[in-house]
Amino acid sequence: MINVEHLGLTIKKKQILNDINLTFKEGNIYGLVGNNGCGKTMLMKSISGFVKPTSGRVLCNGKEVGKDIDYLADTGIIIETPQFISYYSGYKNLYLLSKVRNKIGKDRVRESLQLCGLDPDLRLPVRKYSLGMRQRLGIAQAIMEDQKILILDEPMNGLDIDGISEMRDLLLKLKDEGRLIILASHNSEDIRILCDVIIKMDKGRVIGLKDET
């Protein structure tokens, strides 16, 4: 469980987030909606531990992010455009990432790529990937270690119709397995199909909360 308590963020005297209070529970998908600049991405960064809030706190299972823990553990994250080593293949990129924690082996890397519609034997360097292929690769790295929490900023960006359908099915499957998923999307269909709770933001505040369960 993640608890966001009275979270505020000010950058260069500009209020980015203002008194955010939210609870996120496992086995649910939460959708952040709102216009560009409303604070969705900065909220995700604050929850992840990438940005330190000016006020308030984020708790994960009772531990404060930035104090008791540096960042959310066991979390797969896509925020903004995923970055990879451009001259390596998708498989080699993920294999190298997997060696950081040594939690998984080559078979799981291959399986994650296949789950996201990518061929693990494709030798093409990532610099020649389409936007949709890069997005699939980003999702693969976010799930490859069976992360219990997923924080996904516009995960369908660049995907074609078939790719969107495949990723929706995958996210619903992961939810059914008990994952906690927080996503932001401008696509109302993504939000309608995927989300158990819809969180509407405007000017750094939560202005609406709709529970679809």
LUMZA-7430 format. One record per residue: residue in three letters; x, y, z of N, C-alpha, C in turn. Coordinates in pm, whole numbers, padded with zeros to 5 digits, always signed. Layout:
! LUMZA-7430
ALAXYZXYZXYZ;...
! end
This chain:
! LUMZA-7430
MET+00084-00120+00000+00000+00000+00000+00088+00125+00000;ILE+00045+00224-00076+00114+00353-00080+00019+00460-00027;ASN+00066+00540+00067-00011+00652+00119+00060+00782+00087;VAL-00010+00872+00023+00040+01007-00005-00031+01102+00090;GLU+00047+01169+00175-00012+01250+00282+00031+01396+00270;HIS-00065+01483+00241-00044+01629+00237+00079+01666+00153;LEU+00093+01599+00039+00212+01618-00044+00208+01753-00115;GLY+00316+01827-00102+00331+01953-00172+00467+01962-00236;LEU+00474+02029-00350+00602+02044-00420+00608+02183-00482;THR+00714+02255-00448+00738+02388-00504+00874+02387-00571;ILE+00879+02433-00695+01003+02442-00770+01017+02584-00824;LYS+01127+02649-00787+01153+02787-00829+01033+02877-00799;LYS+00984+02863-00676+00874+02944-00623+00740+02916-00690;LYS+00735+02813-00776+00610+02776-00840+00553+02652-00774;GLN+00425+02659-00735+00358+02546-00672+00322+02443-00779;ILE+00386+02325-00770+00364+02219-00867+00259+02120-00817;LEU+00269+02083-00690+00172+01995-00625+00125+02061-00496;ASN-00004+02047-00466-00062+02119-00353-00152+02027-00271;ASP-00103+01987-00155-00181+01913-00055-00251+01790-00116;ILE-00169+01701-00173-00221+01578-00233-00235+01471-00125;ASN-00352+01410-00116-00378+01301-00022-00443+01187-00098;LEU-00372+01073-00108-00421+00959-00185-00374+00828-00119;THR-00452+00723-00142-00413+00589-00099-00421+00495-00219;PHE-00315+00418-00240-00308+00322-00350-00292+00183-00292;LYS-00379+00090-00334-00378-00045-00279-00348-00147-00389;GLU-00287-00258-00348-00251-00363-00443-00376-00422-00507;GLY-00357-00477-00627-00469-00538-00699-00561-00439-00765;ASN-00513-00315-00782-00593-00211-00845-00509-00131-00945;ILE-00578-00077-01045-00515+00016-01139-00573+00155-01114;TYR-00485+00251-01092-00525+00390-01066-00486+00476-01186;GLY-00581+00551-01237-00555+00636-01352-00548+00782-01315;LEU-00438+00847-01352-00422+00991-01332-00460+01062-01461;VAL-00554+01153-01452-00600+01224-01571-00595+01375-01546;GLY-00581+01449-01655-00578+01595-01646-00497+01650-01761;ASN-00507+01780-01781-00436+01846-01890-00285+01846-01865;ASN-00208+01868-01972-00063+01883-01958-00033+01991-01855;GLY+00064+01962-01767+00103+02059-01667+00021+02056-01539;CYS-00071+01958-01529-00157+01953-01410-00087+01889-01290;GLY+00028+01824-01313+00102+01768-01200+00112+01617-01199;LYS+00057+01550-01300+00057+01403-01300+00199+01345-01294;THR+00284+01391-01384+00419+01336-01391+00499+01367-01265;MET+00486+01488-01212+00560+01522-01091+00508+01445-00970;LEU+00380+01413-00968+00327+01329-00861+00389+01189-00870;MET+00397+01135-00991+00459+01004-01010+00606+01006-00968;LYS+00677+01111-01003+00818+01123-00964+00833+01133-00813;SER+00741+01204-00749+00747+01218-00603+00718+01086-00534;ILE+00619+01013-00586+00587+00882-00528+00705+00786-00545;SER+00769+00791-00660+00880+00700-00690+01004+00730-00606;GLY+01017+00854-00560+01137+00895-00487+01237+00969-00573;PHE+01199+01001-00697+01287+01074-00788+01293+01223-00755;VAL+01187+01274-00694+01178+01415-00656+01140+01423-00509;LYS+01210+01505-00433+01179+01520-00291+01072+01626-00272;PRO+00961+01592-00208+00854+01690-00189+00895+01803-00095;THR+00834+01917-00114+00859+02030-00026+00788+02012+00107;SER+00673+01947+00104+00597+01921+00226+00523+01789+00213;GLY+00478+01736+00326+00408+01609+00325+00503+01492+00306;ARG+00445+01375+00280+00528+01256+00267+00458+01147+00187;VAL+00538+01051+00141+00489+00931+00073+00532+00811+00157;LEU+00437+00726+00192+00466+00606+00270+00436+00483+00185;CYS+00527+00387+00190+00505+00257+00125+00513+00150+00232;ASN+00399+00089+00261+00391-00010+00369+00450+00045+00499;GLY+00419+00171+00527+00459+00234+00652+00596+00297+00653;LYS+00674+00280+00545+00808+00337+00539+00807+00463+00451;GLU+00866+00570+00503+00862+00697+00433+00969+00702+00324;VAL+00925+00732+00201+01017+00746+00088+01101+00872+00108;GLY+01232+00857+00091+01322+00969+00110+01374+00981+00252;LYS+01322+00899+00342+01366+00900+00481+01402+00759+00526;ASP+01302+00672+00535+01327+00533+00574+01381+00452+00456;ILE+01336+00486+00336+01384+00423+00213+01411+00532+00111;ASP+01511+00513+00026+01547+00617-00071+01446+00628-00185;TYR+01389+00513-00222+01296+00509-00333+01207+00386-00316;LEU+01102+00377-00396+01015+00261-00388+01088+00137-00437;ALA+01095+00036-00353+01157-00089-00393+01055-00174-00470;ASP+01105-00270-00545+01020-00365-00617+00918-00293-00705;THR+00966-00190-00776+00878-00105-00856+00931-00094-00999;GLY+00842-00114-01096+00875-00091-01235+00822+00045-01277;ILE+00907+00124-01341+00873+00265-01367+00901+00302-01512;ILE+00802+00367-01573+00824+00439-01699+00774+00581-01676;ILE+00863+00675-01672+00825+00816-01661+00895+00890-01774;GLU+00815+00957-01858+00864+01022-01979+00921+00916-02073;THR+01010+00950-02164+01055+00856-02267+01162+00762-02212;PRO+01140+00630-02219+01242+00536-02169+01373+00552-02247;GLN+01484+00547-02175+01616+00562-02237+01693+00430-02231;PHE+01757+00396-02342+01835+00274-02350+01966+00303-02423;ILE+02059+00207-02416+02185+00220-02490+02153+00197-02637;SER+02171+00300-02717+02114+00302-02852+02176+00199-02947;TYR+02302+00162-02924+02368+00073-03020+02357-00074-02980;TYR+02288-00103-02868+02262-00241-02829+02120-00281-02867;SER+02098-00410-02881+01963-00461-02907+01877-00446-02782;GLY+01747-00464-02800+01657-00461-02686+01692-00566-02584;TYR+01719-00687-02632+01754-00796-02540+01879-00761-02461;LYS+01984-00712-02528+02109-00684-02457+02088-00572-02355;ASN+02008-00472-02388+01978-00366-02292+01915-00424-02165;LEU+01814-00507-02182+01746-00563-02065+01835-00662-01990;TYR+01915-00737-02063+02005-00832-01997+02104-00756-01908;LEU+02160-00647-01958+02253-00567-01878+02184-00508-01755;LEU+02061-00461-01773+01985-00409-01658+01959-00519-01556;SER+01932-00639-01604+01902-00749-01512+02022-00784-01424;LYS+02144-00754-01471+02265-00787-01395+02286-00691-01277;VAL+02216-00580-01276+02231-00484-01166+02189-00547-01034;ARG+02076-00619-01036+02025-00680-00912+02038-00832-00912;ASN+02064-00890-01028+02081-01035-01039+01963-01114-00981;LYS+01843-01063-01005+01724-01132-00957+01670-01232-01059;ILE+01700-01207-01186+01644-01290-01293+01754-01332-01388;GLY+01725-01434-01469+01820-01481-01567+01776-01449-01709;LYS+01849-01505-01804+01824-01477-01945+01684-01520-01987;ASP+01635-01631-01935+01504-01680-01976+01393-01581-01942;ARG+01403-01520-01823+01301-01424-01783+01310-01296-01867;VAL+01430-01255-01904+01445-01139-01993+01376-01168-02126;ARG+01401-01285-02180+01339-01323-02307+01186-01328-02294;GLU+01139-01387-02186+00995-01397-02165+00930-01259-02157;SER+00995-01165-02089+00939-01031-02074+00929-00961-02209;LEU+01030-00976-02292+01025-00919-02426+00909-00979-02507;GLN+00894-01110-02499+00786-01176-02572+00649-01133-02521;LEU+00635-01116-02390+00508-01070-02333+00468-00933-02389;CYS+00569-00853-02421+00544-00718-02471+00550-00709-02624;GLY+00551-00826-02690+00542-00829-02835+00672-00802-02908;LEU+00785-00826-02842+00915-00806-02905+00987-00940-02920;ASP+01065-00952-03026+01142-01073-03052+01276-01063-02979;PRO+01302-01149-02881+01429-01140-02808+01551-01168-02894;ASP+01532-01231-03010+01644-01262-03099+01669-01153-03203;LEU+01589-01047-03199+01606-00938-03295+01738-00865-03268;ARG+01823-00857-03368+01956-00796-03352+01953-00645-03374;LEU+01841-00592-03416+01831-00450-03449+01869-00364-03328;PRO+01958-00265-03345+01991-00177-03232+01872-00088-03196;VAL+01865-00051-03072+01750+00026-03023+01736+00159-03097;ARG+01846+00216-03146+01836+00344-03218+01752+00333-03343;LYS+01734+00210-03395+01653+00190-03514+01511+00142-03480;TYR+01478+00136-03353+01343+00098-03312+01245+00210-03342;SER+01123+00173-03374+01017+00272-03384+00980+00318-03243;LEU+00900+00426-03234+00855+00475-03105+00776+00367-03031;GLY+00692+00295-03104+00613+00189-03043+00700+00076-02989;MET+00805+00041-03064+00896-00065-03017+00971-00021-02892;ARG+01012+00105-02888+01078+00157-02769+00984+00152-02648;GLN+00858+00183-02673+00762+00181-02563+00742+00037-02513;ARG+00733-00057-02604+00721-00198-02564+00843-00240-02481;LEU+00961-00195-02524+01083-00228-02452+01081-00167-02311;GLY+01030-00044-02301+01018+00020-02170+00926-00057-02077;ILE+00815-00106-02131+00721-00183-02049+00786-00316-02008;ALA+00860-00377-02101+00928-00503-02069+01025-00486-01952;GLN+01100-00375-01951+01194-00354-01840+01121-00325-01710;ALA+01001-00268-01721+00924-00236-01600+00864-00360-01534;ILE+00847-00467-01612+00781-00586-01556+00874-00706-01541;MET+00997-00698-01592+01077-00819-01607+01117-00883-01475;GLU+01124-00805-01368+01160-00861-01238+01037-00887-01151;ASP+00921-00900-01217+00795-00926-01147+00769-00822-01038;GLN+00794-00697-01072+00776-00588-00977+00631-00582-00928;LYS+00615-00559-00798+00482-00557-00737+00409-00425-00760;ILE+00485-00320-00788+00428-00188-00814+00473-00142-00952;LEU+00380-00090-01031+00414-00033-01161+00367+00111-01166;ILE+00456+00201-01206+00423+00343-01222+00453+00379-01366;LEU+00349+00404-01443+00361+00412-01588+00302+00544-01640;ASP+00387+00626-01696+00346+00756-01751+00324+00739-01901;GLU+00199+00746-01944+00161+00730-02085+00219+00601-02145;PRO+00186+00485-02088+00247+00359-02134+00208+00319-02276;MET+00099+00375-02330+00055+00336-02465+00111+00429-02573;ASN+00195+00522-02534+00247+00622-02628+00320+00555-02744;GLY+00278+00585-02867+00346+00533-02986+00300+00397-03031;LEU+00212+00331-02956+00166+00198-02994+00053+00207-03097;ASP+00049+00110-03187-00062+00104-03282-00183+00038-03214;ILE-00291+00023-03289-00415-00029-03231-00395-00168-03170;ASP-00325-00256-03243-00300-00390-03191-00213-00386-03066;GLY-00111-00300-03068-00022-00288-02954-00093-00238-02830;ILE-00183-00141-02849-00260-00088-02736-00345-00199-02675;SER-00410-00277-02761-00494-00387-02711-00411-00489-02634;GLU-00293-00521-02687-00205-00619-02621-00159-00568-02484;MET-00121-00441-02477-00073-00386-02350-00185-00372-02248;ARG-00306-00341-02296-00420-00337-02203-00443-00474-02142;ASP-00440-00577-02227-00460-00714-02177-00351-00750-02076;LEU-00227-00712-02105-00116-00743-02015-00134-00673-01880;LEU-00171-00545-01881-00187-00471-01756-00302-00527-01673;LEU-00410-00567-01738-00522-00628-01665-00480-00762-01604;LYS-00400-00837-01677-00349-00964-01624-00262-00939-01501;LEU-00175-00839-01508-00087-00807-01396-00168-00760-01275;LYS-00273-00684-01301-00360-00642-01191-00423-00762-01123;ASP-00471-00855-01203-00535-00975-01148-00436-01059-01066;GLU-00307-01042-01094-00204-01112-01018-00171-01040-00887;GLY-00236-00925-00864-00219-00852-00739-00126-00733-00744;ARG-00085-00691-00866+00004-00575-00874-00073-00446-00843;LEU+00001-00348-00797-00052-00213-00780+00000-00132-00898;ILE-00091-00076-00977-00051-00005-01098-00106+00138-01094;ILE-00015+00234-01113-00053+00375-01126-00013+00417-01266;LEU-00109+00468-01342-00076+00510-01479-00139+00644-01510;ALA-00074+00715-01598-00129+00840-01652-00153+00819-01801;SER-00267+00866-01850-00297+00853-01992-00391+00964-02036;HIS-00366+01013-02158-00458+01109-02218-00569+01038-02295;ASN-00558+00906-02307-00656+00828-02383-00770+00786-02290;SER-00888+00839-02314-01002+00810-02227-01040+00663-02229;GLU-01014+00594-02342-01044+00452-02350-00952+00370-02260;ASP-00824+00408-02254-00732+00341-02162-00785+00353-02019;ILE-00825+00472-01983-00873+00497-01847-01001+00418-01821;ARG-01092+00420-01916-01221+00352-01897-01203+00201-01884;ILE-01119+00144-01970-01103-00001-01974-01018-00053-01858;LEU-00916+00022-01822-00816-00030-01729-00839+00005-01582;CYS-00892+00123-01555-00877+00178-01420-00991+00146-01324;ASP-00952+00107-01204-01048+00086-01096-01080+00217-01026;VAL-00982+00306-01022-01000+00437-00959-00943+00542-01053;ILE-01021+00648-01077-00978+00757-01165-00954+00881-01079;ILE-00833+00937-01091-00793+01053-01012-00774+01171-01108;LYS-00859+01270-01096-00852+01387-01184-00772+01499-01116;MET-00675+01552-01191-00589+01658-01137-00601+01786-01218;ASP-00581+01896-01150-00577+02026-01217-00496+02122-01131;LYS-00399+02187-01193-00316+02287-01125-00254+02234-00996;GLY-00207+02110-01002-00137+02052-00890-00222+01999-00778;ARG-00351+01997-00798-00443+01947-00697-00523+01828-00750;VAL-00571+01744-00658-00670+01642-00693-00806+01707-00684;ILE-00877+01711-00797-01008+01778-00798-01122+01679-00813;GLY-01089+01551-00831-01193+01451-00844-01139+01312-00824;LEU-01219+01226-00762-01180+01088-00738-01300+01001-00764;LYS-01286+00908-00861-01398+00824-00900-01357+00679-00887;ASP-01430+00605-00803-01403+00463-00783-01493+00382-00873;GLU-01433+00305-00967-01508+00230-01065-01533+00085-01022;THR-01482+00047-00905-01497-00093-00861-01638-00119-00811;
! end
